[in-house]
Amino acid sequence: MSIALAGIIAGVVICLAGIFTDTHTKKQKIKLKAIEKEVELEKLRLETYTMETEKLRLELEQSKVLLLEEKQNSSK
């Protein structure tokens, strides 16, 4: 009887260990997907930042050119 009980307990422990392992694996996969999404979002933020910086640089350069033209026209 004790051997049967030990077998049942061992079976239950093995099933519980499998359930806990599966749950842990699923949680890790969810965390990994979240991290991948964060990396993708950060790449998009960096790309947007780079584009905005370039846009501002071009606007500044255009303003410089206009100011220089105005200065030249006013000195004539």
N, C-alpha and C positions, 0 to 999 in steps of 0.2 A: 504494500500500500504506500509506503513512504517513497519507493522508487517512482511510482506513478505520480504521486504528488510533486516530487522533485522534477519530473519530466514536464508536468503541467506548468509549474512555476517557471522552469527554464523556457518553455515555449512563450509564456506571457512576457517574460523579460526580453526575449529576443524580438517579439512583436513590438513592444514598447520602444526598444532601442531603434528598431527600424523606423517607427513613426517619428521619433525625435530626430533621427538623422535626416529623414526626408524633409521634415519641417525646417530644420537648420539649413539644408541645401536650398530649399525654396527661398528662404529669407536671404541667403547669400546671393542667389540669382537676382532677386529683386533689388538688392543693394547695388549689385554690379550694373544692372540696367539704369538705375538712378544715377550712378556715377558717370556712365557713358552719356546719358542725357545732359548732365551738368557740363561735361567736357565739350559736347556739341554746342551747348548754349554759350559757353565761354569762347569758343571759336567764333561763333556768330557775333558776339559782343566785340571781340577783337577786330573782326573784319569791318564791322560797322564803325568802330572807333577809327580805324585806319582810313576808311572812306571819308568820314567826317573831317578828319585832320587834313586830308588831301584837299577836300572841298574848301576848307577854311584857308589853307595855304594859297590856293588859286585865287580866292576872293581877295585875300590880302595883297597878292601880287597885282591883281587887276586894279585895286585901289591905289597902289603905288604908281602904276603906270598913269592912271587918270590924274593923280596929283602932280606928277611930273609934267604931264601935258598942260595942265592948268597953269603951272608955274612958268613953263616956257611961253605959253600964250600971253600971260600977264606981263612978262618981262619984255615983250616985243613992242 
